[in-house]
Amino acid sequence: MDNDNLVRMANRIADFFQTMPDHTEAVQGVAEHLRKFWEPRMRRALLSHIDAAGTGGDGGGVHPLVREAVSAYRTELA
């Protein structure tokens, strides 16, 4: 999988859920969408990309809401 494309798609999901007034619900929504609609190979590639980027800088270009969802729901997404 192309990491740039995965990041772009994940960021679009985060852009949608970011408009929700409840931040916790937005994080859950991102995680649930990734779990339901992304195949395991895509999720693993995104997790690897986020892990490789580390916590510094822009996090590999991944939207903060995606990083938060991955951190909070990593077990369900792995």
Biotite code that builds the C-alpha atoms (Angstrom):
import biotite.structure as struc

atoms = struc.array([
    struc.Atom([0.000, 0.000, 0.000], chain_id="A", res_id=1, res_name="MET", atom_name="CA", element="C"),
    struc.Atom([1.108, 3.514, -0.745], chain_id="A", res_id=2, res_name="ASP", atom_name="CA", element="C"),
    struc.Atom([1.577, 5.288, 2.582], chain_id="A", res_id=3, res_name="ASN", atom_name="CA", element="C"),
    struc.Atom([0.857, 8.710, 1.095], chain_id="A", res_id=4, res_name="ASP", atom_name="CA", element="C"),
    struc.Atom([-2.521, 7.486, -0.139], chain_id="A", res_id=5, res_name="ASN", atom_name="CA", element="C"),
    struc.Atom([-3.352, 5.842, 3.199], chain_id="A", res_id=6, res_name="LEU", atom_name="CA", element="C"),
    struc.Atom([-2.433, 9.010, 5.076], chain_id="A", res_id=7, res_name="VAL", atom_name="CA", element="C"),
    struc.Atom([-4.516, 11.116, 2.703], chain_id="A", res_id=8, res_name="ARG", atom_name="CA", element="C"),
    struc.Atom([-7.547, 8.828, 3.142], chain_id="A", res_id=9, res_name="MET", atom_name="CA", element="C"),
    struc.Atom([-7.153, 8.676, 6.944], chain_id="A", res_id=10, res_name="ALA", atom_name="CA", element="C"),
    struc.Atom([-6.846, 12.463, 7.095], chain_id="A", res_id=11, res_name="ASN", atom_name="CA", element="C"),
    struc.Atom([-10.063, 12.873, 5.087], chain_id="A", res_id=12, res_name="ARG", atom_name="CA", element="C"),
    struc.Atom([-11.836, 10.632, 7.593], chain_id="A", res_id=13, res_name="ILE", atom_name="CA", element="C"),
    struc.Atom([-10.465, 12.769, 10.425], chain_id="A", res_id=14, res_name="ALA", atom_name="CA", element="C"),
    struc.Atom([-11.572, 15.963, 8.655], chain_id="A", res_id=15, res_name="ASP", atom_name="CA", element="C"),
    struc.Atom([-15.132, 14.597, 8.578], chain_id="A", res_id=16, res_name="PHE", atom_name="CA", element="C"),
    struc.Atom([-15.220, 13.519, 12.228], chain_id="A", res_id=17, res_name="PHE", atom_name="CA", element="C"),
    struc.Atom([-13.411, 16.639, 13.454], chain_id="A", res_id=18, res_name="GLN", atom_name="CA", element="C"),
    struc.Atom([-16.621, 18.615, 12.926], chain_id="A", res_id=19, res_name="THR", atom_name="CA", element="C"),
    struc.Atom([-18.360, 16.656, 15.694], chain_id="A", res_id=20, res_name="MET", atom_name="CA", element="C"),
    struc.Atom([-18.892, 18.697, 18.852], chain_id="A", res_id=21, res_name="PRO", atom_name="CA", element="C"),
    struc.Atom([-17.853, 15.812, 21.145], chain_id="A", res_id=22, res_name="ASP", atom_name="CA", element="C"),
    struc.Atom([-14.126, 15.139, 20.790], chain_id="A", res_id=23, res_name="HIS", atom_name="CA", element="C"),
    struc.Atom([-14.348, 11.670, 22.338], chain_id="A", res_id=24, res_name="THR", atom_name="CA", element="C"),
    struc.Atom([-17.073, 10.729, 19.884], chain_id="A", res_id=25, res_name="GLU", atom_name="CA", element="C"),
    struc.Atom([-14.917, 12.024, 17.022], chain_id="A", res_id=26, res_name="ALA", atom_name="CA", element="C"),
    struc.Atom([-11.961, 9.865, 18.096], chain_id="A", res_id=27, res_name="VAL", atom_name="CA", element="C"),
    struc.Atom([-14.252, 6.849, 18.396], chain_id="A", res_id=28, res_name="GLN", atom_name="CA", element="C"),
    struc.Atom([-15.734, 7.596, 14.978], chain_id="A", res_id=29, res_name="GLY", atom_name="CA", element="C"),
    struc.Atom([-12.340, 7.654, 13.291], chain_id="A", res_id=30, res_name="VAL", atom_name="CA", element="C"),
    struc.Atom([-11.308, 4.383, 14.946], chain_id="A", res_id=31, res_name="ALA", atom_name="CA", element="C"),
    struc.Atom([-14.620, 2.715, 14.128], chain_id="A", res_id=32, res_name="GLU", atom_name="CA", element="C"),
    struc.Atom([-14.447, 3.789, 10.497], chain_id="A", res_id=33, res_name="HIS", atom_name="CA", element="C"),
    struc.Atom([-10.914, 2.439, 10.143], chain_id="A", res_id=34, res_name="LEU", atom_name="CA", element="C"),
    struc.Atom([-11.916, -0.821, 11.809], chain_id="A", res_id=35, res_name="ARG", atom_name="CA", element="C"),
    struc.Atom([-15.080, -1.340, 9.761], chain_id="A", res_id=36, res_name="LYS", atom_name="CA", element="C"),
    struc.Atom([-14.056, -0.143, 6.318], chain_id="A", res_id=37, res_name="PHE", atom_name="CA", element="C"),
    struc.Atom([-10.295, -0.638, 6.047], chain_id="A", res_id=38, res_name="TRP", atom_name="CA", element="C"),
    struc.Atom([-8.932, -4.082, 5.449], chain_id="A", res_id=39, res_name="GLU", atom_name="CA", element="C"),
    struc.Atom([-6.356, -5.338, 7.981], chain_id="A", res_id=40, res_name="PRO", atom_name="CA", element="C"),
    struc.Atom([-3.464, -4.833, 5.550], chain_id="A", res_id=41, res_name="ARG", atom_name="CA", element="C"),
    struc.Atom([-4.354, -1.141, 5.207], chain_id="A", res_id=42, res_name="MET", atom_name="CA", element="C"),
    struc.Atom([-4.650, -0.685, 8.961], chain_id="A", res_id=43, res_name="ARG", atom_name="CA", element="C"),
    struc.Atom([-1.303, -2.410, 9.578], chain_id="A", res_id=44, res_name="ARG", atom_name="CA", element="C"),
    struc.Atom([0.381, -0.183, 6.997], chain_id="A", res_id=45, res_name="ALA", atom_name="CA", element="C"),
    struc.Atom([-1.071, 2.947, 8.631], chain_id="A", res_id=46, res_name="LEU", atom_name="CA", element="C"),
    struc.Atom([0.022, 1.788, 12.089], chain_id="A", res_id=47, res_name="LEU", atom_name="CA", element="C"),
    struc.Atom([3.529, 1.071, 10.793], chain_id="A", res_id=48, res_name="SER", atom_name="CA", element="C"),
    struc.Atom([3.693, 4.494, 9.152], chain_id="A", res_id=49, res_name="HIS", atom_name="CA", element="C"),
    struc.Atom([2.616, 6.219, 12.370], chain_id="A", res_id=50, res_name="ILE", atom_name="CA", element="C"),
    struc.Atom([5.091, 4.160, 14.416], chain_id="A", res_id=51, res_name="ASP", atom_name="CA", element="C"),
    struc.Atom([7.939, 4.986, 12.024], chain_id="A", res_id=52, res_name="ALA", atom_name="CA", element="C"),
    struc.Atom([7.103, 8.704, 12.171], chain_id="A", res_id=53, res_name="ALA", atom_name="CA", element="C"),
    struc.Atom([7.341, 8.761, 15.969], chain_id="A", res_id=54, res_name="GLY", atom_name="CA", element="C"),
    struc.Atom([5.895, 11.483, 18.127], chain_id="A", res_id=55, res_name="THR", atom_name="CA", element="C"),
    struc.Atom([7.989, 14.378, 16.861], chain_id="A", res_id=56, res_name="GLY", atom_name="CA", element="C"),
    struc.Atom([7.263, 16.741, 14.015], chain_id="A", res_id=57, res_name="GLY", atom_name="CA", element="C"),
    struc.Atom([4.091, 16.308, 12.014], chain_id="A", res_id=58, res_name="ASP", atom_name="CA", element="C"),
    struc.Atom([3.650, 12.611, 12.863], chain_id="A", res_id=59, res_name="GLY", atom_name="CA", element="C"),
    struc.Atom([4.273, 11.535, 9.306], chain_id="A", res_id=60, res_name="GLY", atom_name="CA", element="C"),
    struc.Atom([1.623, 13.888, 7.973], chain_id="A", res_id=61, res_name="GLY", atom_name="CA", element="C"),
    struc.Atom([-1.127, 12.072, 9.869], chain_id="A", res_id=62, res_name="VAL", atom_name="CA", element="C"),
    struc.Atom([-3.962, 14.200, 11.257], chain_id="A", res_id=63, res_name="HIS", atom_name="CA", element="C"),
    struc.Atom([-3.788, 14.491, 15.076], chain_id="A", res_id=64, res_name="PRO", atom_name="CA", element="C"),
    struc.Atom([-7.275, 12.963, 15.368], chain_id="A", res_id=65, res_name="LEU", atom_name="CA", element="C"),
    struc.Atom([-6.103, 9.859, 13.485], chain_id="A", res_id=66, res_name="VAL", atom_name="CA", element="C"),
    struc.Atom([-3.042, 9.574, 15.724], chain_id="A", res_id=67, res_name="ARG", atom_name="CA", element="C"),
    struc.Atom([-5.243, 9.889, 18.802], chain_id="A", res_id=68, res_name="GLU", atom_name="CA", element="C"),
    struc.Atom([-7.695, 7.263, 17.508], chain_id="A", res_id=69, res_name="ALA", atom_name="CA", element="C"),
    struc.Atom([-4.860, 4.867, 16.696], chain_id="A", res_id=70, res_name="VAL", atom_name="CA", element="C"),
    struc.Atom([-3.345, 5.387, 20.122], chain_id="A", res_id=71, res_name="SER", atom_name="CA", element="C"),
    struc.Atom([-6.633, 4.898, 21.967], chain_id="A", res_id=72, res_name="ALA", atom_name="CA", element="C"),
    struc.Atom([-7.893, 1.939, 19.906], chain_id="A", res_id=73, res_name="TYR", atom_name="CA", element="C"),
    struc.Atom([-4.666, 0.317, 18.744], chain_id="A", res_id=74, res_name="ARG", atom_name="CA", element="C"),
    struc.Atom([-5.648, -3.190, 19.873], chain_id="A", res_id=75, res_name="THR", atom_name="CA", element="C"),
    struc.Atom([-8.901, -3.105, 17.921], chain_id="A", res_id=76, res_name="GLU", atom_name="CA", element="C"),
    struc.Atom([-7.164, -1.736, 14.824], chain_id="A", res_id=77, res_name="LEU", atom_name="CA", element="C"),
    struc.Atom([-4.166, -4.068, 14.822], chain_id="A", res_id=78, res_name="ALA", atom_name="CA", element="C"),
])
